[in-house]
Amino acid sequence: MNLTAQEAAAFLQSRDGYLILTHRRPDGDTIGCAVALCRALRQTGKTAFVLPNADATVLFDPYWGDTPAPRDFIPETVVSVDIASLSLFPENALPYRDQVELCIDHHPSNEGFGKRNCVESDKAACGEILYTICTHLLSPRESLPQEVALPLYLAVSTDTGCFVYSNTTPNTHTVAAALMATGVDFRAVNKRHFRTKSYVRLRLESRMIETMDLHHNGQTAIAAISLEDMAQLHAAEADVEDIAAVVGQLEGVRTAVTIRELKPGECKLSVRTQADLNASAVCKRLGGGGHAAAAGCTVYGSVAEAKAAILDAINTVKAGG
Amino acid sequence: MNLTAQEAAAFLQSRDGYLILTHRRPDGDTIGCAVALCRALRQTGKTAFVLPNADATVLFDPYWGDTPAPRDFIPETVVSVDIASLSLFPENALPYRDQVELCIDHHPSNEGFGKRNCVESDKAACGEILYTICTHLLSPRESLPQEVALPLYLAVSTDTGCFVYSNTTPNTHTVAAALMATGVDFRAVNKRHFRTKSYVRLRLESRMIETMDLHHNGQTAIAAISLEDMAQLHAAEADVEDIAAVVGQLEGVRTAVTIRELKPGECKLSVRTQADLNASAVCKRLGGGGHAAAAGCTVYGSVAEAKAAILDAINTVKAGG
């Protein structure tokens, strides 16, 4: 069953005992949506928690507050936010895969695994949908409380690279204006996520640039961060957050691939493209998916094997395959 | 005489023969405002031109169109946009210093040199003021034409680092939403100004990071780009656009100074600070000025002398001087 954001809010008002799920390798959108929804539900008198996510980096530590669910919490109603498919459920969310009462998401590739699905794929961030839902949940307030607005600002800003990515829409800005008008410290969010880089991060970026492969007359760049790079530079997971944006910025590059060796024999690939190549089509050839301009997949092999596989997939799609 | 944006629009409707001035070392805000105003005035049937600016980099080439004034144009009405003081007039604008009929600006330090001044210092970008003026000029249109909206998007986005700087307000986002809703290619602007870096630029950034001085327990960073750096890396002016943002991003840095040696014995300094230090107060000690979080000044001396002078100014202001 497909619900509008308003219908989703009405459903949320009708139940209680909420557990909110985030996706594997969580980003600001999934965490921000989960925390905001949890707090909005509590404002209406409901019991609500967010399922802890072991993959979450320290970058998001300031946002969780008291929302993580205690170990013994038994939910009545499970809600997922920003999760496109069951394969993106974290380990500890697997017991709930058949119990998602409401799936809220913005990915075009959403599988509709919820008993109810509120999917708006025209939204740059899932946070834009949650903004509407929280506004309905908490009306007739004049504006959202800051404890709800701040995580929503995190969601909307991080999923658009602070309003710079091509997925940004007028609605993204309208929502940002409304969230900022509540007086939240958006400057701290911007500083933390978009204007702060560690020395380690800067050195990682340099190494990526120095070692990347260029193809198609410089229009395709394939960069990689190996386990060895991570070890040599003493890099932590927080140092590689959104590192896929680095390669795409090089002048003349139209297809930017960033490969991360997650463990020996397993590489995660991020593909960002311009309008002349569909990133989702490329990644689907390797079992992945995503958006037209930004998609991802996993290759089970070495960094060299991942490089060869993605180049082959790009060439095939470019050739109309 | 101080005018509101609406009064400024009424004044602009009452005159003709416009020449619009931009500031020295022009940025996206002054160029975007000038081009947008020129086109809006032409839409209302007025004659309008922008005074060419010899300092303008190739980065802004796509925006000028047919707005630059021919050499023999004799203006009836001179308007300045985003110019805080007469000292920021480009060489070819000096003949008009006593003839500015309307000065439109958002700098708190604006000297009020116009016969009429429309200064709104709560605006992050002068483009936000021009948005209001152009809307009044062109009403009762439903929305601005794209040829006006695109340079205004350039103005608003570049002066806020694409909505990431601390000067960004809800109004900035509201204006951006309205401009984007006209259907302009904001993605091309974002790509060009915020998501593209040349190899030369990346190498300049690395050199700045490698050679910078840290003070105050790592909270103050002073970086420099010398004429020698520029020559060695074959860097052009476009490669250093907004390079002051680089140093401030380093984790733990609260006061970021970027020094550019413009010619032997002349350095331009950019100072960016957090709330605990007023950048404008620091720069005023060296004859400059600006905003509380971002200001600038010129030091006549070597890079080493500029470093010593700004460190002294920072220490004095920190000590309450």
Interface residues (C-beta under 8 A of the other chain):
Chain A: C162 F163 V164 Y165 S166 T168 T169 P170 N171 H173 T174 A176 A177 A178 M180 A181 F186 R187 N190 K191 F194 R195 T196 K197 S198 Y199 L202 S206 I209 A245 G248 Q249 L250 E251
Chain B: C162 F163 V164 Y165 S166 T168 T169 P170 N171 T172 H173 T174 A176 A177 A178 M180 A181 F186 R187 N190 K191 F194 R195 T196 K197 S198 Y199 L202 S206 I209 A245 G248 Q249 L250 E251
